[in-house]
Amino acid sequence: MATNSTSETRTCDTTGLPVCLTAQLFIKLSAVCAVVFLLLGGVAAILLALTRWQTIHLLPVDWFYRILTFHGLNMLIFWILFFEVAVLYFACTVPLKAKLFSRKVAWVGFIMMLVGAVMVDYIILKGKADVLMTSYLPLLAHPAFYLGIILVAVGTLIGVFNFFATLYVAKRDKTYEGSVPLVTFGATAAAIIAVVTLLHGAIVMIPTFTFAMGWTPEPDPMWYRTIWWGLGHQSQQVNVCAMVAIWYLVGYLATGAKPINETVCRGAFVLYILFINLASAHHLLVDPAVGATWKIWNTSYAMYLAVLASMIHGFTVPASVEMAMRYKGYTKGLFGWVTKLPWRNPAFSAAVLSVVIFGFIGGITGVTLGTQQINIIAHNTLRITGHFHATVVGGTSLAFMGLTYYVIPLIFQRDFIGKGWARIQPWLFGGGILMVSLGMSFAGSLGVPRRDYDIEPAGVYGASSHLFLGIMGVGAIIAVLALLIFVLLCVGTLLFGKKNAGRPIYDWGTAVALPGADESKVDAHWGMKGTIALTAVFLMCFAVYYFANWKALADVWPVQ
């Protein structure tokens, strides 16, 4: 298929880079759909939180599981995948000064994704797929449920193909010099993992669909669980790559930060490609379908190569920001540069909160709960749910929201309305999600199960459990209010925002160099001493949490 030579471009009035109008169209379409599915998932989230909050207990039992299925697919799959396709189309065109490979291919992929997502949501709300997001066999949903997921997966794969084809054409036509920018490299890593992830989805969903149609025998449930997590958990790893690429991009836009060592950063993305899929195993640590030797090897050795990649990015992102600020003249003390960061920039504050929540809450809990022995006391409790709300929501979704504060002015060419609300929105959302995650985690530590409609009949949960479920509920109210603010800001801007065609976008806030700032006076190593101190705090928190869990395990499984 030949490159679409009729595509036109415009010159961005802010960056001076050419913007492919075909890519711009599909970035717009994908981003709008993403926000719609985010809203749907957010409405479902508040209904679920007010049901798990035992004092309110809002939904009846059948609608609880229906809405739980609806929430999981809209938030983890549809919102994320549509936004990631928008990121891929941006990353392969604008930074590379390239045109999108094919408009027709993009239309096919987008229509398949949209039709599939609408089909899945319709079937769920009709009550024909109350099987939760994992849809474990032998539970069986309507065939259209599986067909819709297949359409979304194939449509996304088509978008990924368009991304890779654009990279090839850009390289062939020499639209850029040297290596691809780091944001494009990170997006490429995400796309490679997406291919592996979506192939797992095809392997597991196609025979399940044919079984639901009555054409083939039932797939083995153990086989289903094992292969399904190659789709379910690796979907989050695609998110991680995209999220980290956004961290670097926003850091550069807001402070001028450049990676302290691009080779190391790119190597960390390669570690994700090679080893991140192994992290899927922690969902199977109490499953008899896989052997103990494989579980121990995976959780004790292999998984930590992927964790190493996250720790590298968790250091290099803030270190690059610190060096950029010190080069600008903010050199006093360990943290003098922190107070001068552009905190009024909602994209920057969202990225910082994403780093902190993902690292301190999601990362520490994820590695600990992924340990085979500790997983025994945490498996299928709300601790697991608290962990992935810190990663997927507090990390990925918050980073995507932050990027949107640049995407809409740059791609839709409209300045945001309600700038004051935009500045507080990331803080409200991050604070709410932090309460949700911690409330779930502490309730889970007391044994409160996940996916459970009503804990009262057990008669074993005291005031502490109800307190933490209440904290989760209040946090959900705050987070969903912040989500609604975000959606209203986006929709209001598209309808009523001031057009910025012909001029640079509104400056949310960028770090400004002090008069007389001299980069040569900043030590290349000790210039990042503030980040080193923060890393030490992170490692101490990690150690405390890790050994507290071993103590908890010893209490329930004493060794004499």
Number of C-alpha atoms within 10 A of each C-alpha: 7 8 14 14 10 9 15 13 17 12 12 19 16 16 12 10 17 19 25 21 16 21 28 22 17 20 23 17 15 24 24 20 19 24 23 17 25 24 20 17 23 21 17 22 23 22 21 23 23 21 21 25 20 19 13 12 17 17 17 10 13 11 17 22 23 21 23 21 22 26 26 17 23 25 23 22 21 26 25 26 25 25 26 27 28 23 23 25 30 26 25 30 26 20 18 24 18 26 29 31 29 20 18 11 16 25 15 15 23 23 14 19 29 19 15 25 25 16 19 27 20 17 20 25 15 11 16 17 26 24 20 20 19 15 19 15 17 12 11 19 22 17 19 20 24 26 21 24 26 23 22 29 28 22 24 26 22 22 26 24 18 24 25 19 19 22 24 14 17 20 17 10 10 13 15 15 9 7 10 17 16 22 23 25 21 29 29 25 24 27 26 16 24 25 19 18 26 22 17 20 22 19 15 23 22 15 18 26 24 17 16 20 12 11 11 12 11 16 15 11 13 15 13 20 20 19 18 23 23 23 25 21 19 23 25 24 25 28 26 24 26 28 27 26 27 24 27 24 21 23 24 19 16 22 23 19 23 20 21 20 10 13 10 15 20 16 13 23 27 17 18 26 23 15 17 26 24 19 24 25 21 23 20 18 25 16 15 9 13 15 10 14 8 12 19 15 12 22 23 13 11 17 22 18 18 23 19 14 22 23 16 15 22 20 16 22 25 25 22 24 26 27 31 26 25 24 21 22 20 22 18 9 9 16 16 15 20 14 9 13 21 18 19 16 21 27 30 29 25 31 28 23 22 28 27 19 26 28 22 16 25 23 24 20 23 22 18 21 24 25 19 23 17 19 21 14 19 23 23 19 22 26 29 24 19 28 25 20 25 30 26 24 25 30 31 28 26 30 29 25 23 27 22 20 23 22 20 20 23 22 18 19 23 21 24 24 19 15 15 10 14 23 20 17 25 30 18 19 29 27 20 24 28 25 24 29 31 23 26 30 27 21 27 25 19 19 19 23 21 18 15 14 19 14 15 10 7 7 7 11 15 10 8 12 22 19 17 22 30 24 23 28 29 20 26 27 21 20 28 22 19 23 23 18 20 22 18 14 22 22 17 14 21 20 11 14 20 14 16 17 16 11 11 16 21 14 11 19 17 19 17 16 16 13 8 8 15 13 14 8 12 17 13 11 9 11 21 23 17 20 23 16 12 15 16 12 13 15 13 12 14 20 14 10 15 18 12 12 20 13 14 14 17 12 10 9 10 9 6 3
